[in-house]
Amino acid sequence: MIVALTADHTSSLDLKEHVGDPVPVAIMGPRVRRDAVDRYTEVDCAHGGLGRIRGVDLTPILIDLAGKSKKFGS
């Protein structure tokens, strides 16, 4: 089983509204490589092993980690 924790948007404390800044993502599962991040915050997750990924790439990453992706090529 793969578990992913994320958000749909960030909210600026200064502007008091939704902004387009990156959101933290945490993924846990048997095939997920651990990194040194131990807190779920924007700053801590930015230093994690995933780096910066686009939202449209999250589902394919999760499918691959679950071992359900289709093979192509050789």
Secondary structure as GFF3:
##gff-version 3
##sequence-region A 1 74
A	DSSP	beta_strand	3	5	.	.	.	ID=ss1
A	DSSP	beta_strand	10	12	.	.	.	ID=ss2
A	DSSP	beta_strand	17	19	.	.	.	ID=ss3
A	DSSP	beta_strand	26	28	.	.	.	ID=ss4
A	DSSP	alpha_helix	42	46	.	.	.	ID=ss5
A	DSSP	alpha_helix	55	65	.	.	.	ID=ss6
###
